[in-house]
Amino acid sequence: MGVYNVSKHAVVALSETLYQDLQLVTDQIGASVLCPFFVATGISQSHRNRPSELANSKPTKSQMIQQAMTWQGRRRWQGHRRRRGATGV
């Protein structure tokens, strides 16, 4: 998830810089960034792109951390939805 987080931050920083640079030239052009809470991109299923010769290799520490964080996050979200009376996931 580190690469994802760094990339997202880079896009925000680049957009903020672009906005500031554009403001020096004109106020008719701007720049915005939308950072939604969650988008089902499939990033957590990146194993689908893994080369077949690496399919049975031991997960890296970062992969194990990502799996644990995803599991914990899903549990918290489902609990939050149950407390609010939502159905489904």
LINGIJO-V154105 format. One record per residue. N is the residue number from 1. RES is the residue in three letters. SS is DSSP state (hx for helix, st for strand, lp for the rest). OMEGA is omega in whole degrees, -180 to 180 (* if undefined). NEAR is the number of other C-alpha atoms within 12 Angstrom. Layout:
((N	RES	SS	OMEGA	NEAR) (N	RES	SS	OMEGA	NEAR))
This chain:
((1	MET	lp	-179	21) (2	GLY	hx	-179	13) (3	VAL	hx	179	13) (4	TYR	hx	-179	15) (5	ASN	hx	180	13) (6	VAL	hx	180	12) (7	SER	hx	-180	13) (8	LYS	hx	179	18) (9	HIS	hx	180	17) (10	ALA	hx	179	15) (11	VAL	hx	179	19) (12	VAL	hx	-179	19) (13	ALA	hx	179	17) (14	LEU	hx	-180	17) (15	SER	hx	177	20) (16	GLU	hx	178	19) (17	THR	hx	178	18) (18	LEU	hx	179	20) (19	TYR	hx	-180	21) (20	GLN	hx	179	18) (21	ASP	hx	180	16) (22	LEU	hx	180	17) (23	GLN	hx	177	15) (24	LEU	hx	-175	13) (25	VAL	hx	-176	12) (26	THR	lp	174	13) (27	ASP	lp	-179	12) (28	GLN	lp	179	10) (29	ILE	lp	179	14) (30	GLY	lp	177	18) (31	ALA	lp	-179	21) (32	SER	lp	176	17) (33	VAL	lp	174	18) (34	LEU	lp	180	14) (35	CYS	lp	-179	13) (36	PRO	lp	-180	9) (37	PHE	lp	-177	7) (38	PHE	lp	174	12) (39	VAL	lp	-178	10) (40	ALA	lp	-178	9) (41	THR	lp	-176	10) (42	GLY	lp	-178	11) (43	ILE	hx	180	20) (44	SER	hx	176	21) (45	GLN	hx	-177	15) (46	SER	hx	177	16) (47	HIS	hx	179	17) (48	ARG	hx	179	12) (49	ASN	hx	-176	13) (50	ARG	lp	177	13) (51	PRO	lp	-176	11) (52	SER	hx	180	10) (53	GLU	hx	178	8) (54	LEU	hx	-174	13) (55	ALA	lp	-176	13) (56	ASN	lp	-179	11) (57	SER	lp	-180	12) (58	LYS	lp	179	10) (59	PRO	lp	176	15) (60	THR	lp	179	12) (61	LYS	hx	-179	11) (62	SER	hx	177	14) (63	GLN	hx	179	21) (64	MET	hx	177	15) (65	ILE	hx	179	17) (66	GLN	hx	180	23) (67	GLN	hx	179	21) (68	ALA	hx	-180	16) (69	MET	hx	179	17) (70	THR	hx	-179	18) (71	TRP	hx	180	15) (72	GLN	hx	179	14) (73	GLY	hx	179	16) (74	ARG	hx	179	17) (75	ARG	hx	-180	15) (76	ARG	hx	-179	15) (77	TRP	hx	180	21) (78	GLN	hx	177	18) (79	GLY	hx	178	17) (80	HIS	hx	-180	16) (81	ARG	hx	179	15) (82	ARG	hx	-180	14) (83	ARG	hx	-179	11) (84	ARG	lp	178	11) (85	GLY	lp	180	11) (86	ALA	lp	177	12) (87	THR	lp	179	12) (88	GLY	lp	-179	11) (89	VAL	lp	*	13))
